[in-house]
Amino acid sequence: MVGRNIARLNAVDVVLWGLRVGVVAVVVIGTVGTLIKGRYNAAQWFDFIMFGLTIGSIYAQIALGYTMVYGVLRLINFAHGDIVMTGAFAGYFVAMPLDRSGFLEDNPVLAMAAILLVAVIVSTSIAVLTERIAYRPFRRVVGLAPLICAIGVSFFLEQTFRGMFGSAVKSYPDPQWQRAAFHVFGFNVPRIDVLVIGLALIFMGLLYLIVQRTRMGTAMRAVAEDGEAAALMGIDVNKVVVFTFVLGGAMAGIAGVFYAFVYKQVYFLMGFTPGIKAFGAAVLGGIGNIPGAMLGGFFLGMVESVGPTLFLDGIGIPAPYQLRDLIAFTLLIMVLIFRPHGLLGEALAKKRA
Amino acid sequence: MGALLKWSAGVALLCASQATTAATVGPVTDDLGVIRIAKGAPIQIGAYWVLSGADTALGLDEKRGVEIAFKDMGGKLLGHPLKLNAEDDGCNAEGGQTAATKLAANPQTVIVLGPACSSAATPGAPILWQQGIVDICTACTAPALTAPTRKKEYDGFARTVFSDSEQGKADATYVHNVLKAPSVVTIHDGSPYAQQLQQVMADNFRQLGGKVLSQEAIAPTDVDMKPLLTRIASEKPDLIYFPVFTAAAAQIVRQARGTPGLEKTKLMGGGSLLSADFIEAAGPAVVGFIIGYPDLSPEAMGKNYPKFVEEYKKAYNEAPISGYHANAYDGAMLAVKAIEKVAKTDKDGNLYIGKKALRDAVFATTFDGISGPIACDQYGECSQFKPSVLEFTSSDPKTFGVGKNPKKIWP
């Protein structure tokens, strides 16, 4: 029996199994080696995890936009990372005068609310306009044309913002209250990290409730299941698509402001890299699946932050942080080899079936 | 099959004859070919610099240096107008390749100035030299570009800027002997400039008796430096040396401040960060940050440098926005002087320039430039290096000015 199974194995299976065993071996040996070396103390490990959760929460928010649009339109909205950039820019133009006047320092809650509100309005408006002007004419087009259109929109947004605001890196304000840290059980927890993770979880929870519990959310899920059947049942598909872009644009605007407040820089190409990574996170979680996108975002953030140190330090690889994307995307590929529908994709597929 | 062989042999013969046979056009015979410029037509000088993105100031500053040089020539040379065809290379290899290909494809390109970044020059210079076009680089400082071991495909490459083998040595000397820092960690971003400069610095630092704890690497697009800095903090270095570019360097400067364990660690960058854009990107954390740089103080520069700065301010309503304008000015002057030496005019007023003759003239021309004496060695290194260390004193980008912010603190 075993012999027959071995005989059935082809070269691809052998390579894939070899790859799996190799990656698992590197992860296990590296982790054990790093822990035995004991180079990092508990506080430093705690920092690595906090950094991972912070960037992960931002990836998760961006990933939601990709996954919702894909769920409803089967379109990879390549320009979504640039919608994040528009939100960050809008926030910048509110944050700077508030910072100069001292309002951002003295009234953090009101100031942050104003910055987020403007960012959300701008990013949502641009997302909706993008859908109306660029994507809707491609709604019924099969093939790669809609994707190419999305790439075109991405370039258009980048170059428009470059033309309007220049190509230099602009610095986001850095108020004192963001620089402070909480002290919990001997660990330093930066306030901005707690704020970003906490608010991101709240906003993502709200979005989940909207999609699961409201009429529009139900319509959205219906269109995602079967657009034509939903239209026959009287659902206004155009309205649902616009609503999807509103939700995705809002999350992108919030993510843009958070990203800029954590990393303190805005420039016209800033959306590209987090956009690509968030797309990876959405695929990892199971594209079209909302909790999956959140999970994928946190997973990717954690692997990027903790992975190079945990896996590579122990096996003596120098300068491991240059391999951070390699590690993150290798693990992403590994997950997809084991679970082609992503971490939570299969549950959705079963439900649909 | 037979036809294919004949065709291949024909092509091989043609290539061989191109490589060895001199071309004669008008009154000029040259091994690499001759450029004919019709009477009244412009002399086209190609250029490629970073003219977009976070490092724009670096390239734009050099473009302005060349424009002033052309203006000083009256915009004309040998009765022909001077025309600058500047391309944007984005400070990366792909951009350098594209820009160089475009410039090489123009048969009227006489010579090329730039780029600002070694990443662009590394693939760009061989593409240009394949067409017999000399490339005078105005800010790319990677040692390999003018090293005695460089490949033949870089024979047409010269630069009016120093080599980082000098810069790295000077930085190591400053860190070890002046700061008295016993240990360093270096970071590069994979670009030829950063990779080679930090390697030279690390090698020299070790030779001086210092300890290089690790040599880290990032991607130029990285923004989250905290995990890397936390890792570096576990090694407790006295100084972190990171000659990377604006966006990534600004993130390191900002995030190092809040990293536990790096409170007392000094930070030092490279010449790519001498711009108001970097001050803007790094924010308040920039105060106290130091960079190694060639000495731009009036006493270290050529005697005409102060006049050039005045001209610059008048033309662009601001002080120089980065630090390589003088090298670019001298690069343009070197090109112009070499063209003057070899160009011949026929009785109808057409101009002829032999490509190999021009290359030889560039390498043989010497003069007192505004950045110092210009004289190329056989590997194309034409600049003399005087080291300095600059320290940023304010986070207001409007205060940017070489000598003011950042101010010279050494020697």
Interface residues (C-beta under 8 A of the other chain):
Chain A: R39 Y40 N41 A43 Q44 D47 F48 F51 G52 I55 R162 S167 A168 V169 K170 S171 D174 R179 N188 P190 Y263 K264 Q265 Y267 L269 M270 F272 T273 E304 S305 V306 P308 T309 D313 P318 A319 P320 Y321 Q322 R324 D325
Chain B: S52 G53 A54 T56 A57 G190 S214 Q215 E216 A217 I218 A219 T221 D222 V223 D224 K226 P227 L228 T230 R231 A233 S234 T246 A247 A250 Q251 R254 G258 P260 D277 E280 A281 A282 G283 P284
